[in-house]
């Protein structure tokens, strides 16, 4: 299933509104958002995969719509999380998840 084009557009718009003008996009098993060569978020189907800061990771797993990113059901990949569509439905929540993802790479 390809990345949700509406969510891709919302992420791009939110990042611009946040003042993140150095972000580029790339196809990476979804639509990846990068600063330089570092990916911090990926629109995957109708979900968002985000890089979390290690200090925030465990706390971000509390909601039932957030799970560790474990491709193919294998071992979780570091501090990557999958955020389901529901927590991203409103723009303020989407922006907060993008801020968390950016903290994950800074």
Buried (B, 14 or more C-beta within 10 A) or exposed (E): EEBBEEBBEBBBEBBEEEEBEEBEBEEBEBBBBBBEEEBBBBBBBBBBBBBBBEEBBEEBEEEEEBBBBEEEEEEBEEBBBBBBEEBBEEEEEBBBBBBBBBBBBE
